[in-house]
């Protein structure tokens, strides 16, 4: 059985990090909330508790990357 990267931790953070990883590997055209949810091992509805849509996830990913860059 495949190990799931998310397990009762901070789902919002996991969705952001998995989304960034997916974009790096396959490009933004392959990003979807369903795909990110699947990679995190949660239901397709779970990301909607944190993000209204794909654009909201992208905004959070941009903010996260900007914050990490500023810290470095």
C-alpha positions in Angstrom: 0.0 0.0 0.0 1.3 3.5 -0.9 2.3 5.7 2.0 0.3 8.9 2.2 2.0 12.2 2.9 -0.8 13.6 5.0 -1.9 11.9 8.2 -3.8 14.0 10.8 -1.4 16.9 10.5 -1.8 20.4 9.0 -3.8 19.6 5.8 -3.6 23.2 4.6 0.2 23.2 4.7 0.3 19.7 3.1 -1.9 20.8 0.2 0.3 23.9 -0.4 3.5 21.9 -0.4 2.2 19.1 -2.5 0.8 21.6 -4.9 4.1 23.3 -5.3 5.8 19.9 -5.8 3.3 19.0 -8.5 3.8 22.2 -10.4 7.6 21.7 -10.2 7.3 18.2 -11.6 4.4 18.5 -14.1 3.6 22.2 -14.6 0.7 24.4 -13.5 -1.6 23.0 -16.2 -1.7 19.7 -14.2 -2.6 21.3 -10.9 -6.1 20.7 -9.6 -7.6 20.4 -6.1 -8.7 16.9 -6.9 -5.1 15.9 -7.9 -3.6 17.5 -4.9 -6.1 15.9 -2.6 -5.4 12.5 -4.1 -1.6 13.0 -3.7 -2.3 14.0 0.0 -4.4 10.9 0.5 -7.6 12.7 1.4 -11.1 13.0 -0.1 -11.7 15.2 -3.1 -13.8 17.4 -0.9 -11.2 17.9 1.9 -9.3 20.8 0.2 -12.4 22.9 0.0 -12.4 23.2 3.8 -9.2 25.3 3.2 -9.5 26.7 -0.3 -12.5 27.9 -2.2 -11.0 26.9 -5.6 -7.8 26.3 -7.5 -7.0 30.0 -7.6 -7.2 30.3 -3.8 -4.7 27.4 -3.6 -2.4 29.1 -6.1 -2.6 32.4 -4.1 -1.7 30.5 -0.9 1.2 28.8 -2.7 2.5 32.2 -3.9 2.3 33.6 -0.4 4.0 30.6 1.1 6.8 30.8 -1.5 7.2 34.5 -1.0 7.4 34.0 2.8 10.0 31.2 2.5 12.1 33.4 0.1 12.0 36.3 2.5 13.1 34.1 5.4 16.1 33.0 3.3 
